[in-house]
């Protein structure tokens, strides 16, 4: 969730510059991380990867398309499950090698049926003795 649950999430907050598709740096790696966030709630839904073709298809369809590292093929999120993710906006990080994709999901993001893929929590770190 976003920091203050009483304040509506603003998907436009912090966006100050305009990026171009050409600014995405696929030269460092053919796959770049794409953090997917719910545009209405701010909840981080998943982390997936895009190559040039996945980004192009995402922009063309208006829905998320990723590169499946396990299947080694393009993966249109929701094509099998019906849990599509409509893209509201895409942000590029300062280094040009990671994306933040704001979406309106049509169902859970996780293949387990959980709303978010980040539904498991590790134990909290223990404070160091002073």
N, C-alpha and C positions, 0 to 999 in steps of 0.2 A: 504494500500500500504506500501511498505517498505520505510525507512527513506529518501532515495535520489532517486527520480524517474529517474535520469539521469545515475545512476550506475546500471548495470544489477544485478538482484537478484541472489545470489549464494546459492543454497540449501545446499551446503556442508560447508559453513562458520560456524565456531564455534563448529563443531563436532570434538571432540578430543579423545574420549574414545569409546570402543566397548562394547555394552551391549548385553546380552543374553535374550531370552524370559523368562528364569527362574528368571531374575532380576526384572521382573515386579511384584510389590507387590500387589497381590489381597487379601492379608490377612487383610489389613486395611479396604477395602471395596470390595465387589464383582463387583462393577462397577467403572471404572476409566475414567476420562475425556480424550477425544481424540480431540485435537485441529487439525483441518484440514486446511492446507495451500496450496495454489497453488505453485507448485515447480518452475514454470516459472516466475511468477510475484511477489510472496511473499504475495499476498492478503490472508488474513485469510477468509476462506470460511464458516466454521461452527464449532460448538462445539457439539460433540456427546459423547456417552458413549460406552465403550467396557467391556465385561466380558471375561473370559478366552476363551470361545468358539468363540466369535466374533473376538478376536485377532487371534486365530488359523485359522479361516476361511479366514480372511483378508490375512494372510501369505500364505495360500493355494491357494487362488484365484488370488492374486495380485491386488485385488480391495477392497474398503472399505466395511466392514460389521460391523454393530453396534448392540447394544442392544436397542430396542425401549422401553423406560420406559412407554410410554402411552399404547402401544399394548402388552407389556410384551412378546416380541418375537424377534428373530434375524431379522435384517433388512439389506439386501444387497442393498446398495445405488445404485439406477439406475435400479433395477430389474423391476420396474413398469414404470418409466419415460424414461428410456434409458440414463439418466444422470449419467452414471457410473463415478467412480473416480479411475483411475489407480494409484496404490501406487508406488512411486519412492523410498521413504525411510521412516523409522519410527525411531523417536528419543524418548528416555526415559529420563524423568527429573531426577534431582539429588536425589530425594527421592524415585524414583522407582514407583510413583503412578500417573503419568500423561504421556500422549503420545502426541507427535507432529507428525502428519502424513502428509508428503509432497506428493501431488498428481498431476496428470494431469487430469483435469476434462473434461468430455464429455458433457458439458452443465451446466446450472445453478445449484448451490448447494442448493438453497432455494426452498422449496415447493411452494413459491409464484411466482417463475419464476425469482427472482432476482439472480444475479451472486453470491452474498454472503448473508448469513443469517444475517449479520451485516449491513443491509442497512438502518436502522433507527437510528437517532442520537438524543440524549438528548440535552437539552440546555446546553451551555457552563457554567461552574461554574463561579460565580462572584468573583472577587478578594476581599479579606477581606480588610476592611479599616485599614490603618496603624496607 
